[in-house]
Amino acid sequence: MTERVALGIDVGGTNVKVAFVKEDGTVIAQGSIPTDPARGPERFSLEVAEYAKALAQKNDIVWDSVTGAGVGLAAFMDVDKGWVEESVNLHWYNVPIGDLLSNALGKSVRMDNDANVAALGEVWLGAGRDARTALCVTLGTGVGGGIVIDGRIHRGVSTMAGEIGHIQVKNDGELCNCGHHGCLETLSSATALVRHAKEAGLVGQSEELTAKEVFDLAADGNEIAQVAVADMIHWLSLGLSIGANLLNPDVIIIAGGVVGAGDALIEPLRAAFARDALVRVSRSCTIVPATLGSQAGVLGAARLVFQ
Amino acid sequence: MTERVALGIDVGGTNVKVAFVKEDGTVIAQGSIPTDPARGPERFSLEVAEYAKALAQKNDIVWDSVTGAGVGLAAFMDVDKGWVEESVNLHWYNVPIGDLLSNALGKSVRMDNDANVAALGEVWLGAGRDARTALCVTLGTGVGGGIVIDGRIHRGVSTMAGEIGHIQVKNDGELCNCGHHGCLETLSSATALVRHAKEAGLVGQSEELTAKEVFDLAADGNEIAQVAVADMIHWLSLGLSIGANLLNPDVIIIAGGVVGAGDALIEPLRAAFARDALVRVSRSCTIVPATLGSQAGVLGAARLVFQ
């Protein structure tokens, strides 16, 4: 019997990552091309398909052995219809990207949003292996979330499940991009950490202060950075405890560049979470850093094919 | 082929409800006996089994046609082991109630906590029929919650999922029984509504002011009652929006005696929820009152057998 191979496609704002992945998680080929959404979704689909086919040929992957393709992208979408309703990054509105890619590839296509496929990737091959209920939270420009239950993404009815970035944790807090106040995203994203540290007077080494740098300065004894980090972790723990009291996960995976801070993030977060969540919830839940980095999306996208 | 019949057992603080239910949801016999946990779990199990067998006989239900039993009770438990770890109501600690009941009945037994079986009952036969993702919130002495995804209870890893009563919605709020501050339970339970109304000076007709009475007084123009009701709905909406942004349910079911207030509760709650939740979450979600009342638990318990 021929081994099944999935094509994973992770459409980011800058690059489209492509990987051929076996059912056991082995990556047999991967690469990327620049994202150029301005040329329109039809052209985009043809270019991705052309690149994927060339990549397969170069790596002796028989195209007929490719079971299907999974696609992750930052968008509001109708997963069942394969329809992108709105992708601010890609400037796509009401685009039947599932059908376009399926026609271009000659394969069936499954899709999901970027936070969900990243969560699925981490549960499949990364920090959440064997998790029964996993909550994956990505700290970046915003705070993204994905829920994986028994190895499958919990999407909810309109692929909006896991939006932990937009739960209110601070009453009468800052206005969020979503139009609400006090969202976790306004307090615990990498962007928020940097903004709050700057507002408090922190000056970095380089022009662009990064979240990782705020952590480093805090470790070096900078009090402004320490306060900003403590505040970010305080609200993150509250948000995670809310998510955990609702979902009772065995694993919470923290992803995003700020994970580079290592124990300086994870240890105080675990301590705060043990205080904030219900005892029976916190004691059956481990908070772990993501391990797949920027590979989580493309691997999770491939995993969609095997579900 | 003989039709399958499930035995549902709902162990409340006052009564044990028992029902024989067909796979299509038809109740073919039901009754109840007083709960007497003081006599110990072995005696309790034998008495419940004796009562169930007599009830079956009286209603011409062939005992061999009973596929199994489902049990709901207010407890922390290990569902897989059939073990009650702690039930404050019943004064049971580390009791293998699953095995005890199974031996007494001569049937396999499945169990879950009261909030979960009530949610399952409402999704099976009540307000949440055909829901893909349902969040059921019971407003009583506390605030209980249950999550049903694709017709099955989402328990999480230690049967704690759905604890929406213990998510913090008010920063630095009142101390809750769970040891944390500002839990939804301290703001939106029936008990909290009554307590807050009394603290604000509301006096009821009878000795014991009920939540329903606070709603009635608000409808009659009593300003203290109106403020208390508005405050309760404000926090409830915030809690539901947090739950909905995480779970993206198609249905939120509100249960408990306070549902008797009807539109005076549901209409302003829907309006607040439409403001508080993400647009794509609120527009794909309906808030509905529970329809099964105190029957939800025993029906949901029976449903466990067919899963």
Interface residues (C-beta under 8 A of the other chain):
Chain A: F76 R132 T133 G145 I147 I149 H154 R155 G156 V157 S158 T159 M160 A161 G162 E163 I164 H166 I167 Q168 V169 K170 N171 C178 H180 L238 S241 I242 G243 N245 L246 L247 N248 P249 D250 D276 L278 R280 V281 S284 C285
Chain B: F76 R132 T133 G145 I147 I149 H154 R155 G156 V157 S158 T159 M160 A161 G162 E163 I164 H166 I167 Q168 V169 K170 N171 C178 H180 L238 S241 I242 G243 N245 L246 L247 N248 P249 D250 D276 L278 R280 V281 S284 C285
